[in-house]
Amino acid sequence: MAIQKGLSWAATARFGIDDESGELYWDDKPVVTGKVIALQRYERTLATIAAVAALLAAIHPFGQSFGWW
């Protein structure tokens, strides 16, 4: 976890906001407010298989209790 530091009043002068786009800047550099997770094809495939397996594992006892199988 990153160490968090306080912000002094003098440092707030380093902030800027673009009037047209509304983007936030610090020292004339854009502030990144979010990160995008990009998965490779095999990672998406594994995640899909895991999600389907988890769904089937949850449905199986439900169906078994009703005598469906």
Gaussian input, Z-matrix of N, CA and C with variables (Angstrom, degrees):
# hf/3-21g

backbone

0 1
 N
 C     1     B1
 C     2     B2     1     A1
 N     3     B3     2     A2     1     D1
 C     4     B4     3     A3     2     D2
 C     5     B5     4     A4     3     D3
 N     6     B6     5     A5     4     D4
 C     7     B7     6     A6     5     D5
 C     8     B8     7     A7     6     D6
 N     9     B9     8     A8     7     D7
 C    10    B10     9     A9     8     D8
 C    11    B11    10    A10     9     D9
 N    12    B12    11    A11    10    D10
 C    13    B13    12    A12    11    D11
 C    14    B14    13    A13    12    D12
 N    15    B15    14    A14    13    D13
 C    16    B16    15    A15    14    D14
 C    17    B17    16    A16    15    D15
 N    18    B18    17    A17    16    D16
 C    19    B19    18    A18    17    D17
 C    20    B20    19    A19    18    D18
 N    21    B21    20    A20    19    D19
 C    22    B22    21    A21    20    D20
 C    23    B23    22    A22    21    D21
 N    24    B24    23    A23    22    D22
 C    25    B25    24    A24    23    D23
 C    26    B26    25    A25    24    D24
 N    27    B27    26    A26    25    D25
 C    28    B28    27    A27    26    D26
 C    29    B29    28    A28    27    D27
 N    30    B30    29    A29    28    D28
 C    31    B31    30    A30    29    D29
 C    32    B32    31    A31    30    D30
 N    33    B33    32    A32    31    D31
 C    34    B34    33    A33    32    D32
 C    35    B35    34    A34    33    D33
 N    36    B36    35    A35    34    D34
 C    37    B37    36    A36    35    D35
 C    38    B38    37    A37    36    D36
 N    39    B39    38    A38    37    D37
 C    40    B40    39    A39    38    D38
 C    41    B41    40    A40    39    D39
 N    42    B42    41    A41    40    D40
 C    43    B43    42    A42    41    D41
 C    44    B44    43    A43    42    D42
 N    45    B45    44    A44    43    D43
 C    46    B46    45    A45    44    D44
 C    47    B47    46    A46    45    D45
 N    48    B48    47    A47    46    D46
 C    49    B49    48    A48    47    D47
 C    50    B50    49    A49    48    D48
 N    51    B51    50    A50    49    D49
 C    52    B52    51    A51    50    D50
 C    53    B53    52    A52    51    D51
 N    54    B54    53    A53    52    D52
 C    55    B55    54    A54    53    D53
 C    56    B56    55    A55    54    D54
 N    57    B57    56    A56    55    D55
 C    58    B58    57    A57    56    D56
 C    59    B59    58    A58    57    D57
 N    60    B60    59    A59    58    D58
 C    61    B61    60    A60    59    D59
 C    62    B62    61    A61    60    D60
 N    63    B63    62    A62    61    D61
 C    64    B64    63    A63    62    D62
 C    65    B65    64    A64    63    D63
 N    66    B66    65    A65    64    D64
 C    67    B67    66    A66    65    D65
 C    68    B68    67    A67    66    D66
 N    69    B69    68    A68    67    D67
 C    70    B70    69    A69    68    D68
 C    71    B71    70    A70    69    D69
 N    72    B72    71    A71    70    D70
 C    73    B73    72    A72    71    D71
 C    74    B74    73    A73    72    D72
 N    75    B75    74    A74    73    D73
 C    76    B76    75    A75    74    D74
 C    77    B77    76    A76    75    D75
 N    78    B78    77    A77    76    D76
 C    79    B79    78    A78    77    D77
 C    80    B80    79    A79    78    D78
 N    81    B81    80    A80    79    D79
 C    82    B82    81    A81    80    D80
 C    83    B83    82    A82    81    D81
 N    84    B84    83    A83    82    D82
 C    85    B85    84    A84    83    D83
 C    86    B86    85    A85    84    D84
 N    87    B87    86    A86    85    D85
 C    88    B88    87    A87    86    D86
 C    89    B89    88    A88    87    D87
 N    90    B90    89    A89    88    D88
 C    91    B91    90    A90    89    D89
 C    92    B92    91    A91    90    D90
 N    93    B93    92    A92    91    D91
 C    94    B94    93    A93    92    D92
 C    95    B95    94    A94    93    D93
 N    96    B96    95    A95    94    D94
 C    97    B97    96    A96    95    D95
 C    98    B98    97    A97    96    D96
 N    99    B99    98    A98    97    D97
 C   100   B100    99    A99    98    D98
 C   101   B101   100   A100    99    D99
 N   102   B102   101   A101   100   D100
 C   103   B103   102   A102   101   D101
 C   104   B104   103   A103   102   D102
 N   105   B105   104   A104   103   D103
 C   106   B106   105   A105   104   D104
 C   107   B107   106   A106   105   D105
 N   108   B108   107   A107   106   D106
 C   109   B109   108   A108   107   D107
 C   110   B110   109   A109   108   D108
 N   111   B111   110   A110   109   D109
 C   112   B112   111   A111   110   D110
 C   113   B113   112   A112   111   D111
 N   114   B114   113   A113   112   D112
 C   115   B115   114   A114   113   D113
 C   116   B116   115   A115   114   D114
 N   117   B117   116   A116   115   D115
 C   118   B118   117   A117   116   D116
 C   119   B119   118   A118   117   D117
 N   120   B120   119   A119   118   D118
 C   121   B121   120   A120   119   D119
 C   122   B122   121   A121   120   D120
 N   123   B123   122   A122   121   D121
 C   124   B124   123   A123   122   D122
 C   125   B125   124   A124   123   D123
 N   126   B126   125   A125   124   D124
 C   127   B127   126   A126   125   D125
 C   128   B128   127   A127   126   D126
 N   129   B129   128   A128   127   D127
 C   130   B130   129   A129   128   D128
 C   131   B131   130   A130   129   D129
 N   132   B132   131   A131   130   D130
 C   133   B133   132   A132   131   D131
 C   134   B134   133   A133   132   D132
 N   135   B135   134   A134   133   D133
 C   136   B136   135   A135   134   D134
 C   137   B137   136   A136   135   D135
 N   138   B138   137   A137   136   D136
 C   139   B139   138   A138   137   D137
 C   140   B140   139   A139   138   D138
 N   141   B141   140   A140   139   D139
 C   142   B142   141   A141   140   D140
 C   143   B143   142   A142   141   D141
 N   144   B144   143   A143   142   D142
 C   145   B145   144   A144   143   D143
 C   146   B146   145   A145   144   D144
 N   147   B147   146   A146   145   D145
 C   148   B148   147   A147   146   D146
 C   149   B149   148   A148   147   D147
 N   150   B150   149   A149   148   D148
 C   151   B151   150   A150   149   D149
 C   152   B152   151   A151   150   D150
 N   153   B153   152   A152   151   D151
 C   154   B154   153   A153   152   D152
 C   155   B155   154   A154   153   D153
 N   156   B156   155   A155   154   D154
 C   157   B157   156   A156   155   D155
 C   158   B158   157   A157   156   D156
 N   159   B159   158   A158   157   D157
 C   160   B160   159   A159   158   D158
 C   161   B161   160   A160   159   D159
 N   162   B162   161   A161   160   D160
 C   163   B163   162   A162   161   D161
 C   164   B164   163   A163   162   D162
 N   165   B165   164   A164   163   D163
 C   166   B166   165   A165   164   D164
 C   167   B167   166   A166   165   D165
 N   168   B168   167   A167   166   D166
 C   169   B169   168   A168   167   D167
 C   170   B170   169   A169   168   D168
 N   171   B171   170   A170   169   D169
 C   172   B172   171   A171   170   D170
 C   173   B173   172   A172   171   D171
 N   174   B174   173   A173   172   D172
 C   175   B175   174   A174   173   D173
 C   176   B176   175   A175   174   D174
 N   177   B177   176   A176   175   D175
 C   178   B178   177   A177   176   D176
 C   179   B179   178   A178   177   D177
 N   180   B180   179   A179   178   D178
 C   181   B181   180   A180   179   D179
 C   182   B182   181   A181   180   D180
 N   183   B183   182   A182   181   D181
 C   184   B184   183   A183   182   D182
 C   185   B185   184   A184   183   D183
 N   186   B186   185   A185   184   D184
 C   187   B187   186   A186   185   D185
 C   188   B188   187   A187   186   D186
 N   189   B189   188   A188   187   D187
 C   190   B190   189   A189   188   D188
 C   191   B191   190   A190   189   D189
 N   192   B192   191   A191   190   D190
 C   193   B193   192   A192   191   D191
 C   194   B194   193   A193   192   D192
 N   195   B195   194   A194   193   D193
 C   196   B196   195   A195   194   D194
 C   197   B197   196   A196   195   D195
 N   198   B198   197   A197   196   D196
 C   199   B199   198   A198   197   D197
 C   200   B200   199   A199   198   D198
 N   201   B201   200   A200   199   D199
 C   202   B202   201   A201   200   D200
 C   203   B203   202   A202   201   D201
 N   204   B204   203   A203   202   D202
 C   205   B205   204   A204   203   D203
 C   206   B206   205   A205   204   D204

   B1=1.4401
   B2=1.5233
   B3=1.2950
   B4=1.4597
   B5=1.5256
   B6=1.3050
   B7=1.4574
   B8=1.5164
   B9=1.3112
   B10=1.4575
   B11=1.5200
   B12=1.3103
   B13=1.4575
   B14=1.5207
   B15=1.3029
   B16=1.4581
   B17=1.5184
   B18=1.3053
   B19=1.4593
   B20=1.5200
   B21=1.3216
   B22=1.4651
   B23=1.5252
   B24=1.3323
   B25=1.4622
   B26=1.5218
   B27=1.3256
   B28=1.4716
   B29=1.5267
   B30=1.3244
   B31=1.4663
   B32=1.5259
   B33=1.3155
   B34=1.4719
   B35=1.5266
   B36=1.3298
   B37=1.4688
   B38=1.5208
   B39=1.3193
   B40=1.4636
   B41=1.5283
   B42=1.3189
   B43=1.4610
   B44=1.5108
   B45=1.3227
   B46=1.4520
   B47=1.5165
   B48=1.3116
   B49=1.4680
   B50=1.5195
   B51=1.3262
   B52=1.4607
   B53=1.5226
   B54=1.3209
   B55=1.4612
   B56=1.5233
   B57=1.3216
   B58=1.4622
   B59=1.5298
   B60=1.3342
   B61=1.4670
   B62=1.5270
   B63=1.3411
   B64=1.4498
   B65=1.5225
   B66=1.3398
   B67=1.4586
   B68=1.5223
   B69=1.3353
   B70=1.4548
   B71=1.5235
   B72=1.3387
   B73=1.4601
   B74=1.5198
   B75=1.3337
   B76=1.4630
   B77=1.5119
   B78=1.3152
   B79=1.4728
   B80=1.5258
   B81=1.3034
   B82=1.4715
   B83=1.5269
   B84=1.3285
   B85=1.4622
   B86=1.5295
   B87=1.3276
   B88=1.4640
   B89=1.5306
   B90=1.3228
   B91=1.4581
   B92=1.5204
   B93=1.3365
   B94=1.4577
   B95=1.5282
   B96=1.3272
   B97=1.4630
   B98=1.5136
   B99=1.3056
   B100=1.4557
   B101=1.5147
   B102=1.3156
   B103=1.4557
   B104=1.5219
   B105=1.3036
   B106=1.4531
   B107=1.5253
   B108=1.3117
   B109=1.4592
   B110=1.5202
   B111=1.3142
   B112=1.4599
   B113=1.5252
   B114=1.3068
   B115=1.4530
   B116=1.5201
   B117=1.3183
   B118=1.4557
   B119=1.5261
   B120=1.3139
   B121=1.4631
   B122=1.5323
   B123=1.3318
   B124=1.4597
   B125=1.5329
   B126=1.3411
   B127=1.4565
   B128=1.5278
   B129=1.3269
   B130=1.4747
   B131=1.5191
   B132=1.3401
   B133=1.4633
   B134=1.5258
   B135=1.3257
   B136=1.4597
   B137=1.5267
   B138=1.3092
   B139=1.4658
   B140=1.5263
   B141=1.3263
   B142=1.4611
   B143=1.5173
   B144=1.3332
   B145=1.4642
   B146=1.5299
   B147=1.3211
   B148=1.4630
   B149=1.5263
   B150=1.3215
   B151=1.4611
   B152=1.5282
   B153=1.3321
   B154=1.4630
   B155=1.5281
   B156=1.3327
   B157=1.4606
   B158=1.5255
   B159=1.3207
   B160=1.4646
   B161=1.5221
   B162=1.3213
   B163=1.4657
   B164=1.5207
   B165=1.3140
   B166=1.4624
   B167=1.5247
   B168=1.3179
   B169=1.4635
   B170=1.5211
   B171=1.3138
   B172=1.4593
   B173=1.5251
   B174=1.3317
   B175=1.4663
   B176=1.5254
   B177=1.3217
   B178=1.4606
   B179=1.5338
   B180=1.3325
   B181=1.4709
   B182=1.5280
   B183=1.3067
   B184=1.4652
   B185=1.5325
   B186=1.3231
   B187=1.4593
   B188=1.5132
   B189=1.3097
   B190=1.4596
   B191=1.5287
   B192=1.3311
   B193=1.4714
   B194=1.5313
   B195=1.3222
   B196=1.4577
   B197=1.5179
   B198=1.3303
   B199=1.4571
   B200=1.5119
   B201=1.3146
   B202=1.4670
   B203=1.5238
   B204=1.2959
   B205=1.4688
   B206=1.4860
   A1=108.51
   A2=116.60
   A3=121.67
   A4=110.40
   A5=115.33
   A6=120.58
   A7=108.22
   A8=115.97
   A9=120.16
   A10=109.55
   A11=116.48
   A12=122.22
   A13=108.49
   A14=114.11
   A15=119.46
   A16=111.18
   A17=116.49
   A18=122.70
   A19=108.12
   A20=116.56
   A21=120.04
   A22=109.67
   A23=115.03
   A24=119.38
   A25=110.96
   A26=116.56
   A27=119.95
   A28=110.68
   A29=116.98
   A30=120.65
   A31=112.02
   A32=118.06
   A33=119.40
   A34=111.64
   A35=117.05
   A36=120.03
   A37=111.53
   A38=116.84
   A39=120.43
   A40=111.92
   A41=117.34
   A42=121.31
   A43=110.22
   A44=116.43
   A45=121.79
   A46=109.98
   A47=116.07
   A48=121.68
   A49=107.40
   A50=115.55
   A51=121.27
   A52=108.00
   A53=116.99
   A54=121.39
   A55=112.90
   A56=117.58
   A57=120.71
   A58=112.23
   A59=116.15
   A60=119.09
   A61=112.99
   A62=117.57
   A63=120.80
   A64=113.53
   A65=117.48
   A66=121.30
   A67=110.63
   A68=115.11
   A69=122.00
   A70=109.82
   A71=116.31
   A72=122.10
   A73=109.71
   A74=116.19
   A75=124.04
   A76=106.80
   A77=117.39
   A78=122.32
   A79=111.27
   A80=117.35
   A81=124.66
   A82=113.46
   A83=117.70
   A84=122.51
   A85=107.76
   A86=117.25
   A87=118.77
   A88=111.39
   A89=115.98
   A90=122.34
   A91=108.53
   A92=116.15
   A93=121.38
   A94=107.18
   A95=116.83
   A96=120.71
   A97=112.64
   A98=118.57
   A99=121.27
   A100=110.36
   A101=115.35
   A102=120.19
   A103=108.60
   A104=116.17
   A105=122.21
   A106=108.22
   A107=115.31
   A108=119.86
   A109=107.59
   A110=116.00
   A111=121.27
   A112=108.35
   A113=116.23
   A114=121.08
   A115=110.32
   A116=115.20
   A117=120.88
   A118=108.65
   A119=115.70
   A120=120.20
   A121=111.71
   A122=117.70
   A123=119.38
   A124=110.97
   A125=117.67
   A126=120.57
   A127=111.26
   A128=116.41
   A129=120.00
   A130=110.34
   A131=116.42
   A132=120.85
   A133=110.16
   A134=117.18
   A135=120.68
   A136=111.42
   A137=117.68
   A138=121.26
   A139=111.02
   A140=117.50
   A141=121.35
   A142=110.77
   A143=116.88
   A144=120.80
   A145=110.20
   A146=117.25
   A147=121.40
   A148=111.02
   A149=117.53
   A150=120.84
   A151=111.08
   A152=117.17
   A153=121.07
   A154=110.10
   A155=116.90
   A156=120.56
   A157=110.96
   A158=117.39
   A159=120.66
   A160=110.89
   A161=117.15
   A162=121.05
   A163=110.35
   A164=117.21
   A165=120.09
   A166=111.47
   A167=117.31
   A168=121.09
   A169=111.09
   A170=117.43
   A171=121.22
   A172=111.58
   A173=117.70
   A174=121.49
   A175=111.76
   A176=118.16
   A177=121.77
   A178=112.87
   A179=120.14
   A180=118.59
   A181=112.49
   A182=116.76
   A183=121.10
   A184=110.10
   A185=116.00
   A186=120.16
   A187=112.66
   A188=116.90
   A189=121.17
   A190=110.92
   A191=116.87
   A192=119.43
   A193=111.60
   A194=118.25
   A195=121.72
   A196=112.67
   A197=116.47
   A198=120.03
   A199=114.00
   A200=116.96
   A201=120.20
   A202=110.51
   A203=118.90
   A204=122.87
   A205=110.10
   D1=139.75
   D2=-178.85
   D3=-74.08
   D4=148.34
   D5=177.05
   D6=-80.28
   D7=130.25
   D8=-179.10
   D9=-97.85
   D10=135.16
   D11=178.89
   D12=-116.96
   D13=155.29
   D14=176.93
   D15=-74.07
   D16=166.26
   D17=-179.48
   D18=-117.41
   D19=122.98
   D20=179.66
   D21=-81.83
   D22=162.29
   D23=178.68
   D24=-64.49
   D25=-33.33
   D26=179.36
   D27=-66.29
   D28=-33.55
   D29=-178.55
   D30=-73.57
   D31=-20.34
   D32=-179.54
   D33=-66.24
   D34=-19.78
   D35=177.40
   D36=-68.60
   D37=-15.40
   D38=179.68
   D39=-81.60
   D40=-11.05
   D41=176.29
   D42=-77.79
   D43=150.15
   D44=174.87
   D45=-149.98
   D46=152.11
   D47=178.50
   D48=-128.51
   D49=128.77
   D50=177.74
   D51=-71.95
   D52=125.30
   D53=-177.75
   D54=-64.06
   D55=-34.96
   D56=-175.96
   D57=-80.62
   D58=-47.62
   D59=-174.28
   D60=-96.45
   D61=-20.73
   D62=-178.05
   D63=78.31
   D64=11.68
   D65=-179.69
   D66=-75.39
   D67=147.88
   D68=-179.01
   D69=-91.98
   D70=136.92
   D71=-179.67
   D72=-126.90
   D73=147.75
   D74=174.21
   D75=-130.69
   D76=118.66
   D77=-175.55
   D78=54.09
   D79=43.24
   D80=178.77
   D81=63.07
   D82=20.47
   D83=175.66
   D84=-119.32
   D85=137.14
   D86=-179.34
   D87=-64.39
   D88=140.37
   D89=178.14
   D90=-87.41
   D91=127.53
   D92=178.58
   D93=-84.07
   D94=118.38
   D95=-177.13
   D96=-105.26
   D97=-0.56
   D98=178.88
   D99=-161.48
   D100=158.83
   D101=178.03
   D102=-124.22
   D103=143.16
   D104=179.38
   D105=-102.32
   D106=132.03
   D107=176.79
   D108=-95.12
   D109=120.62
   D110=178.88
   D111=-111.26
   D112=116.98
   D113=179.68
   D114=-96.18
   D115=144.44
   D116=174.33
   D117=-73.62
   D118=167.91
   D119=-176.96
   D120=-60.77
   D121=-44.00
   D122=-178.70
   D123=-67.14
   D124=-30.99
   D125=177.77
   D126=-69.24
   D127=-39.96
   D128=176.15
   D129=-64.71
   D130=-39.13
   D131=179.28
   D132=-63.91
   D133=-46.63
   D134=179.03
   D135=-63.86
   D136=-39.66
   D137=178.32
   D138=-64.87
   D139=-39.16
   D140=177.64
   D141=-65.44
   D142=-44.47
   D143=178.36
   D144=-61.30
   D145=-43.09
   D146=179.99
   D147=-64.72
   D148=-39.71
   D149=179.73
   D150=-67.04
   D151=-42.18
   D152=178.40
   D153=-65.17
   D154=-41.67
   D155=178.88
   D156=-63.54
   D157=-41.08
   D158=178.42
   D159=-65.38
   D160=-39.01
   D161=178.14
   D162=-65.21
   D163=-44.75
   D164=178.96
   D165=-65.54
   D166=-37.26
   D167=178.13
   D168=-65.26
   D169=-30.13
   D170=178.34
   D171=-81.29
   D172=-34.67
   D173=-177.65
   D174=-77.13
   D175=-33.09
   D176=-174.09
   D177=-56.98
   D178=-51.33
   D179=179.45
   D180=-64.28
   D181=-32.81
   D182=178.09
   D183=-63.53
   D184=-48.95
   D185=178.85
   D186=-66.20
   D187=-35.06
   D188=179.37
   D189=-67.47
   D190=-35.79
   D191=179.58
   D192=-68.68
   D193=-25.69
   D194=176.61
   D195=-92.46
   D196=-0.41
   D197=178.06
   D198=76.24
   D199=23.53
   D200=179.81
   D201=-74.52
   D202=-26.27
   D203=176.91
   D204=-154.00

